[in-house]
């Protein structure tokens, strides 16, 4: 038996990957072993109207849509395929609900050639993506995010999963969809609190990588809140910019071994806040970013002016700036965060608007570090 090793190189617009292809040569065996490719980033497709979306699926033999009940009432008619409805809630983002959806797929006799289209907000893309990734060990799928939160964050990057005992995203996989559709037309029907849900993630993106875009977005939102302009038309370019940024970043670091960790800005705090008091994800992220800014000051990563600006901007935009959870309870929940590694948990801190850094902290000193942030 002879083993031959051949180095291959794959290039795309976002990254280069080198891997080895191992070929086994034997008179009786003739197998080629190569790694499965889950590195290709999902296509980001921008659609001006909802009516355009079904045409993206014209080549699929069969499509099953997993759709949020509220979204179905508003837009279900635009998706002329078999549909499975689910109520989007953190309670339903569970193994039980994933099993119920999988059972419906079995009732429909969905096979490995079935394409799953997930239409809804971030909870549903997490849940539907998890089902698509595990049913028959993985079906091809695409996402149509219908909320601001999902369009700029939750549906991008390939992560999906469900909660366990109230803790966020404990069970899940990283598996890229075939495409994600960004269609601002869905956002016109969102109530203000749903828009605010996504604003914290949108602002987070620009705190990470662009001070100019952060400033421009805040100014546009201030004008929109004063009634001087239409908010959706003003922020549409920023939605596209944020979606492209996250898609490119996650393509370079699919499994979160490096720079993708930066996307967790505010989320270590946020997931603990959600677990303990049940406020929405967007509210918790807003409060978490403000806490991260204050922690950045305490650890001398940034100046007080930066933290005060972020907190003041968030307050003027109507976003939550304070955690309703006391320090001891918050620290205890953070210790159970999935990003913990042994006795260390890594926070994302703000050096300046447009630049953030990873900062490992010892778990046994969390109460000390968090004590006077409130």
C-alpha positions in Angstrom: 0.0 0.0 0.0 1.4 3.4 -1.0 0.4 6.8 0.6 1.0 9.9 -1.5 0.6 13.4 -0.1 -0.1 16.3 -2.5 -0.4 19.9 -1.3 -3.3 21.8 -2.7 -4.1 25.5 -2.5 -7.6 27.1 -2.7 -8.1 30.8 -3.3 -11.1 33.0 -3.1 -11.8 36.7 -2.8 -11.6 36.5 0.9 -8.9 34.1 1.9 -6.4 31.4 0.9 -6.4 27.9 2.2 -3.7 25.2 2.0 -4.5 21.6 2.7 -3.1 18.2 2.0 -4.9 15.6 -0.2 -3.9 12.1 0.9 -4.2 9.4 -1.9 -4.2 5.8 -1.0 -2.9 3.5 -3.8 -3.5 -0.2 -3.6 -4.4 -2.9 -6.2 -7.5 -3.7 -4.3 -8.4 -0.3 -2.9 -8.8 3.0 -4.8 -10.0 5.7 -2.4 -9.3 9.4 -2.3 -9.6 11.1 1.1 -10.0 14.8 1.2 -11.4 17.2 3.8 -15.0 18.3 3.6 -15.3 21.8 2.4 -17.3 24.0 4.7 -15.1 27.0 4.2 -16.8 28.7 1.3 -18.6 31.8 2.6 -22.3 32.1 2.0 -23.4 34.3 -0.9 -24.7 37.6 0.3 -27.6 38.6 -2.1 -29.2 42.0 -1.9 -32.8 42.1 -3.2 -34.8 45.4 -3.5 -38.1 43.6 -3.3 -39.5 40.5 -1.6 -41.0 39.3 -4.9 -37.5 38.7 -6.3 -36.6 36.1 -3.8 -38.4 32.9 -5.1 -36.5 33.2 -8.4 -33.3 32.4 -6.6 -34.7 28.9 -6.1 -35.8 28.1 -9.7 -33.2 25.4 -10.1 -34.1 23.5 -6.9 -36.0 20.2 -7.3 -37.9 20.8 -4.0 -38.0 23.6 -1.4 -39.4 23.5 2.1 -39.7 26.8 3.9 -39.3 27.1 7.7 -41.0 30.3 8.5 -41.9 32.4 11.5 -45.7 32.5 12.1 -45.8 36.3 12.2 -43.8 36.6 9.1 -46.0 34.1 7.3 -49.1 36.2 8.1 -47.4 39.2 6.5 -45.3 37.7 3.7 -46.1 34.0 3.4 -47.8 34.4 0.0 -44.5 35.4 -1.5 -43.0 32.0 -0.9 -45.0 29.4 -3.0 -43.5 26.3 -1.4 -44.3 23.8 1.3 -44.1 25.6 4.6 -43.4 24.6 8.2 -44.4 27.4 10.7 -42.8 28.0 14.1 -43.3 30.7 16.7 -40.0 32.5 17.2 -39.2 32.8 20.9 -36.2 32.0 23.1 -38.3 29.3 24.8 -38.9 27.7 21.4 -35.2 27.8 20.5 -34.8 24.4 21.9 -34.1 20.8 21.1 -37.7 20.0 21.6 -38.8 22.5 18.9 -35.9 21.4 16.6 -37.3 17.8 17.0 -40.8 18.9 16.1 -39.6 20.7 13.0 -37.6 17.6 12.0 -40.6 15.4 12.5 -42.6 17.7 10.2 -39.9 17.3 7.6 -40.2 13.5 7.9 -44.0 13.8 7.5 -43.4 15.7 4.3 -40.9 13.0 3.2 -38.1 15.5 2.8 -35.0 13.9 1.4 -31.4 14.8 1.0 -32.1 16.7 -2.2 -34.6 19.0 -0.4 -33.5 22.6 0.0 -34.5 24.3 3.2 -35.3 28.0 3.1 -35.4 29.7 6.5 -37.5 32.9 6.6 -37.6 34.9 9.8 -35.6 36.7 12.5 -32.4 35.6 14.3 -34.1 33.0 16.5 -35.6 31.3 13.5 -32.4 31.3 11.4 -30.6 29.8 14.4 -33.2 27.2 14.9 -33.9 26.4 11.3 -30.2 26.4 10.5 -29.7 23.9 13.2 -32.4 21.6 11.9 -31.1 21.9 8.3 -27.6 21.1 9.5 -28.6 18.0 11.4 -31.6 16.5 9.5 -30.2 13.6 7.5 -26.8 14.8 8.6 -27.2 18.1 6.7 -29.4 19.6 4.0 -28.6 22.6 1.8 -30.3 25.7 3.1 -30.6 29.5 2.6 -31.6 32.3 4.9 -34.0 35.2 4.4 -33.6 37.3 7.5 -36.6 39.5 8.1 -35.4 41.6 11.1 -32.6 44.2 11.4 -30.9 42.0 14.0 -30.9 39.0 11.7 -29.8 41.0 8.6 -26.7 42.5 10.3 -25.7 39.7 12.6 -27.7 36.6 13.5 -28.1 35.0 10.0 -24.5 35.7 9.0 -21.4 33.6 9.5 -22.7 30.0 9.6 -23.4 29.7 13.4 -26.6 28.1 14.4 -27.9 26.4 17.5 -30.4 26.1 20.3 -30.5 26.9 24.0 -30.2 24.5 26.9 -31.7 25.2 30.4 -31.9 28.9 29.6 -28.2 29.2 28.5 -27.7 30.6 25.1 -26.6 28.6 22.1 -25.1 25.7 24.1 -25.9 23.1 21.3 -25.2 24.0 17.7 -22.9 23.7 14.7 -21.0 26.0 12.3 -22.3 25.4 8.8 -22.6 27.9 6.1 -25.9 28.4 4.2 -25.9 28.5 0.4 -26.9 32.2 0.6 -28.3 34.9 2.8 -30.7 37.4 1.3 -30.6 41.0 2.5 -33.9 42.7 1.7 -34.6 46.0 3.5 -38.3 45.8 2.4 -39.0 43.4 5.3 -37.9 46.1 7.8 -40.7 48.5 6.9 -43.2 46.5 8.9 -41.0 46.3 12.0 -42.2 48.2 15.1 -39.7 50.6 16.7 -38.7 48.1 19.5 -37.8 45.6 16.8 -35.6 48.1 15.0 -33.9 49.0 18.3 -33.2 45.2 18.7 -30.9 45.3 15.7 -29.4 48.7 16.2 -27.2 47.5 19.0 -25.6 44.9 16.7 -25.3 47.4 13.8 -23.6 49.9 16.1 -21.4 47.1 17.4 -20.1 46.3 14.0 -18.9 49.8 13.4 -17.4 50.1 17.0 -15.3 47.2 15.9 -14.0 48.4 12.5 -15.0 51.8 11.4 -15.2 55.1 13.4 -16.4 56.9 10.3 -19.3 54.6 9.7 -20.2 54.6 13.4 -20.3 58.4 13.3 -22.3 58.5 10.1 -24.8 55.9 11.4 -25.4 57.7 14.7 -25.9 61.0 12.8 -28.4 59.4 10.4 -30.3 57.8 13.3 -30.5 61.1 15.2 -32.0 62.8 12.1 -34.5 59.9 11.6 -35.6 60.0 15.2 -36.2 63.8 14.9 -38.5 63.1 11.9 -36.1 64.8 9.5 -35.8 61.6 7.3 -37.0 58.0 6.8 -35.0 55.8 9.1 -34.9 52.7 6.9 -33.8 54.5 3.8 -31.1 56.3 5.8 -29.6 53.2 7.4 -30.0 50.8 4.4 -26.4 51.4 3.2 -25.1 50.7 6.7 -27.0 47.4 6.8 -25.3 46.3 3.6 -21.9 47.5 4.8 -22.2 45.6 8.1 -23.4 42.5 6.5 -20.5 42.5 4.0 -18.1 43.1 6.9 -19.3 40.1 8.9 -19.5 37.8 5.9 -15.9 38.6 5.0 -14.6 38.3 8.5 -16.3 35.0 9.2 -15.0 33.6 5.9 -11.5 34.3 7.1 -12.1 32.8 10.5 -15.0 30.4 10.3 -14.4 28.5 13.5 -13.6 31.5 15.7 -10.0 30.8 16.4 -8.9 34.4 15.8 -10.4 37.7 14.7 -14.0 36.4 14.7 -13.9 36.5 18.5 -14.2 40.3 18.2 -17.8 39.9 17.1 -18.5 38.9 20.7 -18.2 42.5 21.8 -20.8 43.0 24.6 -22.1 39.4 24.2 -20.4 37.8 27.3 -22.3 40.3 29.4 -25.4 40.1 27.2 -25.8 36.3 27.4 -25.5 36.4 31.2 -28.1 39.3 31.4 -30.5 37.4 29.1 -30.1 34.2 31.2 -30.8 36.0 34.5 -33.6 38.4 33.7 -35.1 37.4 30.3 -34.8 40.7 28.5 -34.4 40.6 24.7 -31.1 39.9 23.0 -30.8 43.4 21.4 -31.5 45.1 24.8 -28.9 42.8 26.5 -26.3 43.5 23.8 -26.7 47.3 24.1 -26.2 47.0 27.9 -23.4 44.6 27.4 -21.5 47.0 25.0 -21.8 49.8 27.6 -20.4 47.5 30.3 -17.6 46.4 28.0 -16.8 50.1 27.4 -16.7 50.7 31.2 -14.6 47.6 31.7 -12.2 48.9 29.0 -11.7 52.1 31.0 -11.2 50.2 34.3 -8.5 48.1 32.7 -6.9 51.1 31.0 -7.6 49.9 27.5 -9.4 53.1 26.6 -10.1 56.5 27.9 -13.2 57.6 29.8 -14.2 59.9 27.0 -14.8 56.9 24.6 -16.9 55.0 27.1 -19.0 58.1 27.9 -19.6 58.8 24.2 -20.8 55.2 23.5 -23.1 55.3 26.6 -24.5 58.8 25.7 -25.0 57.8 22.0 -26.9 54.7 23.0 -29.0 56.6 25.5 -30.0 59.3 23.0 -30.9 56.5 20.5 -33.3 55.0 23.0 -31.1 51.9 23.7 -30.6 50.2 27.0 -27.5 51.3 28.8 -27.7 49.6 32.2 -27.8 46.0 33.3 -30.8 45.0 35.5 -28.7 42.2 37.0 -26.5 42.7 40.1 -22.8 42.1 39.9 -22.6 38.8 41.8 -25.4 37.2 39.8 -23.9 38.5 36.5 -20.4 37.1 37.4 -21.9 33.7 38.3 -23.7 33.5 35.0 -20.6 34.6 33.0 -18.6 31.7 34.6 -20.9 29.4 32.6 -20.4 31.1 29.3 -19.4 28.9 26.4 -16.4 31.1 25.7 -14.8 30.2 29.0 -11.5 28.2 28.6 -10.4 26.6 31.8 -9.8 29.4 34.4 -9.9 32.1 31.8 -12.7 33.9 30.0 -11.9 36.3 27.2 -13.7 39.7 26.9 -13.7 42.0 23.9 -12.7 45.4 25.0 -12.8 48.8 23.2 -9.5 50.5 22.5 -11.2 53.2 20.5 -14.3 53.4 18.3 -13.1 51.4 15.2 -10.7 49.2 17.1 -11.3 46.5 19.7 -9.0 43.9 21.3 -9.4 40.5 23.1 -8.6 40.6 26.8 -8.4 37.4 28.9 -9.4 37.6 32.5 -9.1 35.1 35.3 -12.5 33.7 36.2 -11.8 33.8 40.0 -11.4 37.6 39.8 -14.6 38.4 37.9 -16.5 39.9 40.9 -13.5 42.2 41.5 -13.4 43.4 37.9 -17.2 43.9 37.6 -17.7 45.3 41.1 -18.0 49.1 40.3 -19.0 49.1 36.7 -22.6 50.0 37.5 
